[in-house]
Amino acid sequence: MRLIRKTILEAILILVVGTAVGFTANAARAKRNSIRFDKDYFKISVVVPPAEQMSPNLKEDQDATGSEPAAEPGAGQGDQPESAPGDGHEKEDSEAGTHADHPFQKITLEEVASIFCDPSTEQGVNIFLDARSDALFEEGHIPGAIQCDRYRFEEYIDTVVPACQTAEKIIVYCHGGDCEDSILLCCDLMDADVPYDRLCVFAGGWTEWKDNQMPVEEGER
Amino acid sequence: MNERPSLLRRLDQTGVPLLIARLAVGGMFLYLGFNKFQDPILFLKILREYNILPEEPHYFLNAVAIVLPCLEMVCGLALLLGVSIRGAACTIAGMLVFFFPALISQALKIQEVKGGIPFCDVSFDCGCGTGVVFICSKLVENTLLMIGAIIALISRSRLYCLSSLLMGERFLPPWTPQTCPRCGHDWTAPEREQGAEPIEQPDVKEVALSARGPSST
């Protein structure tokens, strides 16, 4: 009995020490490599603007930049998201963040490829955002894509948001499959006042791009 | 009457099984914990993918991702050094009990998604700190770790443990001559068993008197 009590006390001591070391180390380590205890990393909260507000905004932006619309008809410009209602409402359900049901415009590999080959893409009219981690980005990414690790969004906000403000179409991708980082990055971008109707999610992501022998760029940008 | 201890007991008294278990389990947990500690965000993401911890309140998931790698490192370090061995082994066993169903359920989910491939062909990043692994090899690894933790939990030997040095108990094996630094007791005495209470030393005066016999009093 004495042994059991002693073992339990030791286990509690280990738990206390482990917890204390964990929180101390998290507080002491560099901000970019720590977990913010108070941050909800996976909350999806999207205020979908009414449909009538989308087109004029887009038109104004296009007039301001003086550019032609990126796209080609099939490139997703005219495709409204299936789940995007036109009456403006807030989605705050984490289940809404799956690729099957999220409020952002979904585009396929063919559409992404046509945007990629569009000459205006090189001028920054269309931009690709890579929501994966730094290490994965360096291993390989879509040529010309801008790195924006979704979980370290604060670090990239100064470079990414201005680029998004001037772009007409923002293609956000992550690993593909079950990966939700692209959707979560879209939410972060919307919070940073990037217009909703410019954001597109490439659900197939990096896996589909690479598996189809599309061009790959390595290293940092 | 002195009963001869069983083979397992004698093996345990050598301190070797505990030493091997401590080095293997402690070293492994220190390594795995450190790998998780290096990329806490990745660990947080993988932890969420298991869908076994509640997402609300979000503090809970964050706290687990912050604490678990360090807890593993503390347990590993405690085992390696030989301090609070039973507490560390108990905590590790508790964690492994939690990891087993989590791994199996995640593997079954992946197996279903991949169209019913053989269970042992399922590979994924389990968030264990070793990257992508095959589920069967991971389960075997965890079983071995569990066996090691149980050995550390039930062993009565405290040879080669830092706690023995700190508490003034035997640190080296029985064949090494050694006396207790506190009471001067000879540890090589055959009646001494590991983990037993220190044997009370007979009073030297009484021994001398009894040797002389009643006539001398």
Interface residues (C-beta under 8 A of the other chain):
Chain A: L3 K6 T7 I8 L9 E10 A11 I12 L13 I14 L15 V17 G18 T19 V21 G22 F23 A25 N26 N33 S34 I35 R36 F37 D38 K39 D40 Y41 F42 K43 S94 S133 Y151 R152 D178
Chain B: F37 D39 P40 I41 L42 L44 K45 R48 E49 E55 H58 Y59 L61 N62 A63 A65 I66 V67 L68 P69 C70 L71 E72 M73 V74 C75 A78 S84 R86 G87 A88 C90 T91 G94 L153
